[in-house]
Amino acid sequence: MTGYGRGQTSDDGYDVTVEVSSVNRKALDVSVSLPKEWSMLERPVLERVRAALARGSVRVAVQIDRRSKAGEFTIDEASVHKTLDKLGELARSRGIRSSMDYETLLRVILMQRDESSSGKRDEEIVNALVQSALDQAIQAFIAMREKEGAALGKDLLDRNEKLQGIVTVIKGSAQGTVPAYRDALLQRLKQLGLELNLDDERLLKELAFFADRADVAEEITRLGSHLAQFRTTIEAAMKGDEPVGRKLEFLIQEINREFNTIGSKANNLEITRAVLDAKNEVERLREQVLNLE
């Protein structure tokens, strides 16, 4: 199913925007676009998307911008004190007389700022921001797909109802198949100058053989079961969020198989027409189900 979602978050001088979009695909295929310097974040993004989605060709676009901090100067005092203490301990252990002046203090402060701005801390900050924006995008993406799914579910139920109507037509037409064949057979025999009594054993055997060959009662029963399962699966999916795409694909395959069998057995123009109509509806169902998870 197609879908789109967008998320955005900002903190610690970073602006992060994540867009999630997808087109139809039977399996799940995820591609992630990240700035080159943040490529190490691809794995957690992939894991989060795969945990949330089951099907579709999904593209995740991540934009990470760092805002300018002109005029802003912050000091991590605890970290500076810790560094100075370690330097003092090292100097004493070496018998070096330590002295503190403005230049030494400034160097320590600048060193701490460089480490905090480009080291592990930045990666953790940006990763948290990306995950937050990604969650927003996935939620918006799912909400859009749920709305589309409701409309799609209604369409599938309508088509399922049409197929049930076609099965009813086939069932009614099948009841007249053997009598029609009997009448046509007797008419042909009469035209050939061969008059047979309705109780003639040869005629009865031919009619019995034809009736067995043309019997579609089992196929109609199985179709009723498959269509009922299809309907209940769609109705359950519209109330919950369980993936149903593969189950529906299997049911469509079985429904199509039964109509094919009926078509091969049919010696009845009405049944043949009904089967053709049914196969058209089944194909539309198949196309629509590709949009579902």
Beta strands, then each sheet from edge to edge (+ up, - down):
strand 1: 3-11
strand 2: 14-23
strand 3: 28-33
strand 4: 56-66
sheet 1: 1+ 2- 4+ 3+
end
